[in-house]
Amino acid sequence: MGPVTSTRLRWGALTWLLTLQFFVAEAVAEARYAGAYSRVDDVISALGASDSPARQLMNASFVVQAALFVGGALLLRPALRGGAARVVPVLLGAAALGVLLVGVFPTDGNGSLHAVGAVLYLVGGGLGLVALAYAVRPHSETLGTIVVLLGMLAIATTIFFLTGVTGFLGEGGTERAAAYPLPLGLALTGVVLWWTDRRGEESPDATSLRAERAREQTRRAEQARARDAALESAGRRDAGTAGGTTPGDTDPDDTDPEDYWGPSGRRG
């Protein structure tokens, strides 16, 4: 993986920011829809079906979205931190494959592959956001918190959507609550990473976290030194007791047998 250069970070951020194109395409496809369309009752895939006047635009948006997910993950991978950084491209890759299948195989075309793609996108997207939150947390605690909340929302509503618990938000509303967090989270992450790099400094959250960790390490080091000093002192006392050199002991050879004021046990 290459270094995190400003140019690479800028292009990666722009790539993820462009995932918002999906909302533009959806709005246009909805406006051109021939019949009545409800975002609460109708799923997103209906906008890419054969009876949708803007089906080419909607399906092309799905395909472009797949490329943007993967492209941004590869460009920004060096900027991510921790073990979660290795998981993010895998999960976003699964989401990208899913949205690609959704675009290539409309719901009234190959329904099975379309359904597989939808599940891959929703599951991979929700889990990918949670992993991304941990990977960007060293840059910004606030960003990590927002992204993980988006991921948890996506996971929860994905479970509701796949299990048919859609009475409250409707089928279309529940699907959107599960699908929208991914492009929103990626766009936000890209902008924050680019802005932090442009300022040339760590965010206040990251600085505070680093200082707190430094204080904790100092405290532990001081505790370790105090423990070692106590153990060393105890060891010296034990060695002195075992060798019979405790204070007050008198060498028998130094006792005068005619000294009646000496210890009674040592008079000759």
N, C-alpha and C positions, 0 to 999 in steps of 0.2 A: 504494500500500500504506500502511495506516495505521501510526501509531507503535506502539512496543512498550509498551503500558500493562500495569500489574500485573494488571488484570482480564482483558485479552485473553490474557496469558500463562497465567493461571490456568485459563481455559476451554480454551485450546489444549492445555495439559498434561493436563487432565481428559479431553479428547476422545481423546487418544492413549492415555491410561491405560485407557480403557474398551475399547480393542481387545482387552484380555485376556478380554473376554466370550466370545470365540471358544472358549477352552479350557473354559469352564464349559459352553457349549452342546455341545461335542464330548463331554465326559464324560457329560452327561445322555443324549445320543443313543446313545452306546456302551452305557450301562447299560440302556437300553430296547431295544437291538437284539435281535431275535427269535432269530437263530441265533448261532453262534460267530463272534466278531469278534476279530481280532488287529491290534494297532497295527503290528506288524512286517510282516505279510503283506497286510493290507487297506488300501486307500487311503482318504483322508478322504471323498472323494465318495460312497463307498458308504453313508455315514450320511445322505446326502440323497437317495438313490434311492427309488423307489416302494415297495420292500419294507422300508424302515426305518420303524418306528413313530414315530420322532421326526423324520421328514424335514422337516416344516414348521418346526420349531425350528431345525434345522441350516441349511436354506436361508435362513431369515430372518436367522440369524446372519451368513451370507455377505453378504447385502444390507446389513445394518447396518454390517458391517465396511468396506464400500466407502465409506459416508457418513462413517465415523469417520476413515478415511485422508485423505480430501479435506478434511474440516472442520478437522482438526488442522493439516494443511499450510498452509491458508489463514490460520488464526489465528496460527500460529507463524512464518510466513514472514518478518516483520520482524526476528525474533530470530536468524535464520540469517545467516551471514557469508560473504563471498567470492563468486566466480563460481559455486561449487557450489550456492549458495542459489537460483539461477535454475533449476537442473536438477532439484532435489528435487521441487517440485510436479508437474513433468511426469512423472517416473518413478513417483512415488506415485500420480499420476492414472491411469497405465497399469495399475498394480497394482490400483487401485480398480475400474477398468473390468473387469479380469479376474475379480476375485472377485465382482463383480456378475453377470457372465455365468454364472459357476459356480453362483450361487444361483438365478438365474432359469431357467436351462436345466440341469436335473439330468443326470447322466451317462447315464441310461436314457431321457431325453427327447430332446433335440437334442444328440446326442453330439459333433457337429462344433463347434458354438458352445461347448459345455462345454469341449472340449479347447483351443480358442483362448483361452478365458478362463483356463484353468489355466496355459497358457504365459505369457500376459500377466502374470498375478499373480506367478509364480515369477521370471521374468526382470526385470520391473519392480521387484519387491520387493528382489531381491539388489542390483541396480545402484542402486536408490534408497537403500539403506542405506549403500553406499560414498560416494555423493554427500553424504548427510546427515552422515556422519562428518567430512568436510572442512568442512562448513558449521557444525558445532558445535565444532570443534577450538579456535577462539579462546576459547570459553567454558571448555572443560575438555579438557586433553590426554588425561586418563584416559577420559572419555566418548567422545571421538573414536576412541581405540584400541579400546575395547570394541565400538563400533558398526561399525567397519570390519572387525573380526574376524567379527562376525555376518554382515556382508554377504558376505565372502569364503567363509564356510561355506555360505551360501545359494546363491551362484553355483556353487560346486564341486558341491554335491549336486544342484542343478538340472541341471547337465550330466550327472551320473551318472544321474539319474532319466529324463531325456529320451532318453538313449542306451541305456537298459536295463541300465546297470551297477548292479544292485541286489542282487548276491549276498551282500554283507557285511551290510548293514542290512535287507535285505528291501525289497520294493516300497513297502509302507506306511511303513517306517522311513526309507527314503531320501526319500520325499515329505515326511514330517514334518520331517526335517532341513533341507529346502529351504524349507518353508512357515513353520515356527515362528519363525525369526529376525526376520521383519518385525514382527509385533505385539510381540515382546519388545523389539526395538530401539527402536520408537516409544514404548512405555510408559516405558522407561528414560530416553529423551531428554526426554520431557515432564516427568517427575519432576525430573530434574536441572536443567533450565532453570527450572522453577518454584522449586525450592529455592534456586538461586543468586540469583534475583531477590528471593526472600523474605528472604534474608540481607542483601541490599542491598550486596553486594560481589562482586568477581570471585573465582573459585575460585583456590586457590593455584597450580594448574597454569597458568592464564591469566596470573596475575601474574608467575610465573617466566618464562614465555615472552615476555611484554612486556619484562621487564627485560633478558633476554638479547638481544632485538632492539635495545633502546636502547644496550646496550654495544657491539654490533656496529656500529651507526650511528656512535657516537662514535669507535670505532677507525678506521673508514673515513675519517671527517672529518679526524682527525689525520694519517692517511697522506696525504690529499690536500693538506693544508696544508704538510706537510714536502716533498712533491714540488714544489709551487708555489714554495716558498722556494728549493729547490735550483735549479730552472729559472731563477728570477729572478737568483740569484747568478751562475749560469753565463752568463746573458745580459749582465750587467754586465761580467764579465771579457772576454767576446768583444768587446764594444763598445770597451773600453779598449785592447785589443790592436790592433784595426782602426784606431783613431785615433792610434796612435803615442805613447800617453801612459803606457806601462808604466813602473813604477818604475825609476830609473837613467838614463832618457833625459834628454839635455840639449839645450836649444834652441840651435842654432848661432849665433843672433844674440846670445846671452848669453856667447859665448866670446871671450876676449881673445886676439887674434892674437899678442901679445907674451908671453903666458903660456906659457913653455916647459914648465911642469908640467901643462898641460892635455892633453886627448886629442890624440894625434899627428895624427889625421885632420882636426882642426879648426884647426890652427895655420896662420896666414896665409901 
